[in-house]
């Protein structure tokens, strides 16, 4: 049967990097693209974002090994560049040269942390730095406390890898009309700032006009917050914004309609929060689940990763395409592992599938695992 996954037949070359680049490749591979990762010689990879991918090892400072990459790119659809500005050019892989001389249909997706033209462009950084200069970090955290970074989810993954994935899809769509590839430039500053469009555009409205941690949706409201239950370290999330949902919340908590002060006066919020916190501590999380499950109180348990995995939670693709199915997340594990691809595994089979190459005819393998191209007429018999 033909492969009906939406990205089946798309060939992606992913230069090994950290977090956002591999995540973009993971999204592509989960939806059917063939993703070939390029690792360095003697690399020891801890990357867990390798589901469905294969790998070859290349020494890009060696001409014969470098030429293998150029041959692969001539038949590829996408190149994911995770390096800081200028690195690709120093490796002799300038996008303009590749597009002009090797493959005009190639999409070169370039993922950086800071903007390529900003004051930080030559500086090292991580997720926390990118969301800091984007203005997003200033929005996160409790009132009166220092800004709080939520892991590396916002910059690396949402504002980085996912935005890069979207750019690749847009470029693939454009190529169907123009027949040409292009350079996709994504950076985590702009990506995370775009994700914060809602609070930014609502700064002049009651919804988000206050300081950090004092707004409706950032922990300021007692009816949009988390509360510890009788089980130490187990929490319940409350999002009862609308009046009818708030009424359901009060009913589930056992409060009468006139027992608490009005939520419409923000001066009452501290008292409401104190009352809610005290009441949630009276029952276990499971007991609150039995009360709120099936209601419109917008109250749910804060589930943890370990219990989701142990409970058989099915990790699904980000979106389902009903008539064009997404790839299964993983063969047997429900998506709780990312693959743990060892450098060099599976890539030679990919070279055969993409290019028809065989070891000893088009390429050799050095003792350190790096592949090197055999010059024409030099193939082993």
C-alpha positions in Angstrom: 0.0 0.0 0.0 1.2 3.5 -0.7 2.4 5.6 2.2 -0.4 8.1 2.8 1.2 10.1 5.6 1.3 13.8 4.8 5.1 14.2 4.6 5.8 10.8 3.0 8.5 11.1 0.4 10.0 14.3 1.9 13.7 13.8 2.5 15.2 15.8 5.4 18.9 16.2 6.4 19.3 17.2 10.0 22.7 18.5 11.2 23.0 17.2 14.7 22.3 19.9 17.3 20.4 20.6 20.6 16.7 20.7 21.3 15.0 23.0 18.7 16.6 21.6 15.6 16.1 18.0 16.6 12.5 18.8 17.6 11.7 20.3 14.2 13.2 17.1 12.7 11.1 15.0 15.1 7.9 16.7 14.0 8.8 16.1 10.4 9.6 12.5 11.0 6.4 11.9 13.0 4.4 13.0 10.0 6.2 10.7 7.6 9.3 12.5 6.4 12.6 10.5 6.1 15.0 12.2 8.4 18.8 11.6 8.1 20.8 13.0 11.0 24.4 14.0 10.4 26.6 13.3 13.4 30.3 14.1 14.0 33.0 11.4 14.3 33.3 9.9 17.7 30.1 11.7 18.8 28.2 10.3 21.8 24.7 11.4 21.5 22.2 11.8 24.4 19.5 13.2 22.1 16.1 11.7 22.8 14.3 13.5 19.9 15.3 10.9 17.3 12.1 8.9 16.8 12.0 7.4 13.2 15.3 9.0 12.3 18.5 7.4 11.0 22.1 8.7 11.2 25.4 8.8 9.3 28.7 10.1 10.6 30.5 12.7 8.5 33.7 14.8 9.1 32.7 18.0 7.4 36.2 19.4 7.5 37.3 16.5 5.3 36.7 17.0 1.6 35.8 13.4 0.8 33.4 13.3 3.7 32.1 16.8 3.0 31.3 15.7 -0.6 29.0 13.0 0.7 26.8 15.6 2.3 26.7 17.7 -0.9 25.6 14.6 -2.8 22.9 13.9 -0.3 21.7 17.5 -0.3 21.4 17.3 -4.1 18.6 14.8 -3.6 17.1 16.2 -0.3 14.1 18.4 0.3 15.1 20.0 3.6 18.3 20.8 5.4 18.0 21.7 9.1 20.8 24.0 10.3 21.0 24.3 14.1 24.3 26.3 14.2 25.0 29.8 15.3 25.2 32.4 12.5 28.3 31.9 10.2 29.0 28.3 11.1 27.4 26.8 8.0 29.3 29.2 5.8 32.6 28.4 7.5 31.9 24.7 6.8 31.6 25.5 3.1 27.9 25.0 3.1 26.6 28.5 2.4 22.8 28.2 1.6 23.2 30.5 -1.4 25.9 28.2 -2.9 23.9 25.0 -2.2 20.7 26.4 -3.7 22.6 27.8 -6.7 25.0 24.9 -7.5 23.6 21.8 -6.0 19.8 21.8 -5.4 17.6 24.8 -6.2 14.6 23.0 -4.7 16.2 22.6 -1.3 14.7 24.3 1.8 17.4 25.4 4.2 15.8 25.8 7.6 18.1 27.9 9.9 17.4 27.8 13.6 19.1 30.4 15.9 18.4 31.5 19.4 18.9 35.3 19.1 18.0 37.3 16.0 20.6 37.1 13.2 20.6 40.9 13.0 20.3 41.9 16.6 22.7 43.1 19.3 23.0 39.6 20.7 23.6 37.8 17.4 27.2 36.8 18.2 26.5 35.8 21.8 25.9 32.3 23.2 22.6 31.8 24.9 20.0 29.3 26.1 16.2 29.2 26.3 16.1 31.5 29.4 18.1 34.1 27.6 16.0 34.1 24.4 12.7 34.4 26.3 14.3 37.1 28.5 15.1 39.5 25.7 11.8 38.7 23.9 9.8 40.1 26.8 8.1 36.8 27.5 10.1 36.0 30.7 9.0 39.2 32.3 5.4 37.9 32.2 6.0 34.7 34.1 6.1 34.2 37.8 4.2 35.2 41.0 3.5 38.7 42.0 6.4 40.3 43.8 8.8 37.5 42.9 11.5 37.2 40.3 10.6 36.1 36.8 10.3 32.3 36.6 11.4 30.3 33.5 9.1 27.3 32.7 11.9 24.8 31.8 13.0 25.2 28.2 9.6 24.7 26.7 8.7 28.2 25.5 12.0 29.1 23.7 13.5 25.9 22.5 10.4 24.0 21.6 7.3 26.2 21.1 9.1 29.3 19.9 12.0 27.4 18.3 11.5 23.9 16.9 7.7 24.2 16.4 8.0 27.6 14.6 10.8 26.2 12.5 8.6 23.2 11.6 5.9 25.7 10.5 8.4 27.6 8.4 9.4 24.4 6.6 5.8 23.5 5.9 5.2 27.0 4.5 8.3 26.7 2.3 7.2 23.3 1.0 3.8 24.9 0.1 5.5 27.8 -1.7 7.7 25.3 -3.6 4.6 23.6 -5.1 3.9 27.0 -6.8 7.4 28.3 -7.6 9.3 25.0 -8.0 12.1 26.6 -6.0 13.4 26.1 -2.5 14.4 28.9 -0.1 16.0 29.8 3.2 13.8 29.6 6.3 15.1 31.7 9.1 13.7 31.0 12.5 14.9 32.3 15.9 13.6 31.7 19.4 13.4 35.4 20.3 10.8 36.2 17.6 9.1 32.8 17.9 8.5 33.1 21.7 7.5 36.7 21.4 4.9 35.8 18.8 3.5 33.2 21.1 3.0 36.0 23.7 0.8 38.0 21.3 -2.2 37.6 23.5 -0.8 39.2 26.7 1.1 41.8 24.6 -2.0 43.0 22.8 -4.1 42.9 25.9 -1.9 45.2 28.0 -4.4 48.0 27.8 -7.3 45.8 28.8 -8.4 44.6 32.3 -7.4 41.1 31.3 -3.6 41.7 31.3 -2.9 45.3 32.4 -1.4 44.6 35.8 2.1 43.7 36.9 3.4 40.1 36.6 1.3 37.7 38.6 -1.6 40.1 39.2 -3.7 39.4 36.1 -6.5 37.1 35.3 -4.5 34.4 33.6 -1.1 34.5 35.1 -1.8 33.4 38.7 -3.3 36.6 39.9 -6.8 35.4 39.9 -7.8 32.9 42.6 -10.2 31.1 40.2 -7.4 30.6 37.6 -4.7 28.9 39.8 -3.4 25.7 41.3 -4.0 24.4 44.8 -2.4 21.7 46.9 -4.6 18.9 48.0 -4.5 16.8 51.2 -1.8 14.7 49.5 1.4 16.6 49.9 2.7 17.7 46.5 -0.5 16.8 44.7 -2.3 19.7 43.1 -5.6 20.7 41.5 -5.9 23.2 38.6 -8.8 25.7 38.6 -9.8 27.7 35.5 -13.3 28.8 36.4 -13.4 32.1 34.5 -17.0 32.3 33.4 -19.6 33.0 36.0 -21.5 29.7 35.3 -18.3 27.7 35.7 -17.4 29.6 38.8 -20.7 28.7 40.3 -20.0 25.0 39.6 -16.6 25.4 41.3 -18.2 26.8 44.4 -20.8 24.1 44.4 -18.1 21.4 44.2 -16.0 23.0 46.9 -19.1 23.1 49.1 -19.4 26.9 49.4 -22.9 28.5 49.5 -23.6 31.3 47.0 -23.4 34.0 49.7 -20.6 32.4 51.8 -17.7 34.1 50.0 -17.1 37.7 48.9 -17.7 38.8 45.3 -15.0 37.7 42.9 -15.6 40.8 40.7 -13.8 43.1 43.2 -10.1 42.3 43.0 -9.7 43.4 46.6 -11.4 40.2 47.5 -9.0 37.9 45.6 -6.6 37.3 48.5 -9.5 36.2 50.7 -10.9 33.9 48.0 -7.5 32.4 47.4 -7.1 31.7 51.1 -10.6 30.1 51.3 -9.9 27.9 48.2 -6.5 26.8 49.5 -7.9 25.8 52.8 -10.8 23.9 51.3 -8.6 22.0 48.8 -6.4 20.8 51.6 -9.3 19.0 53.2 -9.5 16.2 50.6 -7.1 14.1 48.5 -6.6 14.7 44.8 -8.5 11.6 44.1 -11.5 12.7 46.2 -11.6 16.0 44.4 -11.5 14.2 41.1 -14.6 12.2 42.1 -16.3 15.5 42.8 -15.3 17.5 39.8 -15.1 14.8 37.0 -17.9 15.3 34.6 -18.8 18.8 35.8 -18.3 22.3 34.2 -16.3 23.6 37.2 -13.1 23.8 35.1 -11.3 21.9 37.8 -8.9 19.1 37.0 -6.0 17.2 38.6 -2.4 18.3 37.9 -1.2 15.0 36.4 2.5 14.1 36.4 4.6 12.5 33.7 5.4 9.3 35.6 1.8 8.6 36.5 0.6 9.3 32.9 3.1 6.8 31.6 2.3 4.2 34.2 -1.4 4.7 33.6 -1.1 3.9 29.9 -1.7 7.4 28.7 -1.5 7.4 24.9 0.9 10.1 23.6 -0.5 11.1 20.2 0.6 13.3 17.4 0.1 17.0 17.9 -2.8 17.0 15.4 -4.7 14.3 13.6 -5.5 14.5 9.9 -8.5 12.3 9.4 -8.1 11.3 5.8 -4.2 11.5 5.8 -3.1 9.8 9.0 -0.1 11.0 11.0 2.7 8.5 11.6 2.4 6.5 14.8 4.3 8.3 17.6 6.3 5.2 18.4 6.1 1.5 17.7 5.3 0.0 21.1 5.9 2.5 23.8 3.1 5.1 23.3 5.5 7.9 22.8 7.3 7.9 26.2 10.7 7.4 24.6 12.2 9.4 21.7 14.4 6.8 20.2 17.9 7.3 21.6 19.5 7.1 18.1 23.2 6.1 18.2 25.3 8.1 15.7 25.8 6.1 12.5 22.8 3.8 12.9 20.5 3.3 9.9 22.0 6.0 7.7 23.8 3.7 5.2 20.4 2.1 4.4 19.1 5.6 3.9 21.9 6.4 1.4 20.9 3.3 -0.5 17.2 4.3 -0.5 17.9 7.9 -1.5 20.8 7.6 -3.8 21.3 3.9 -4.6 24.7 4.0 -3.0 26.6 1.0 -1.5 29.6 0.9 0.8 32.9 0.2 -1.2 31.4 1.6 -4.4 30.4 5.2 -3.7 31.8 5.6 -0.2 34.0 4.0 2.5 33.8 4.1 6.2 36.8 5.4 8.2 37.8 3.7 11.5 36.2 6.6 13.4 32.9 5.9 11.6 33.0 8.8 9.3 31.9 8.2 5.7 34.1 9.4 2.9 33.2 9.6 -0.8 35.2 7.4 -3.2 36.4 9.3 -6.3 34.9 8.3 -9.6 36.9 5.4 -11.1 38.4 4.4 -7.7 35.6 2.1 -6.5 36.6 -1.2 -5.0 35.9 -4.3 -7.2 
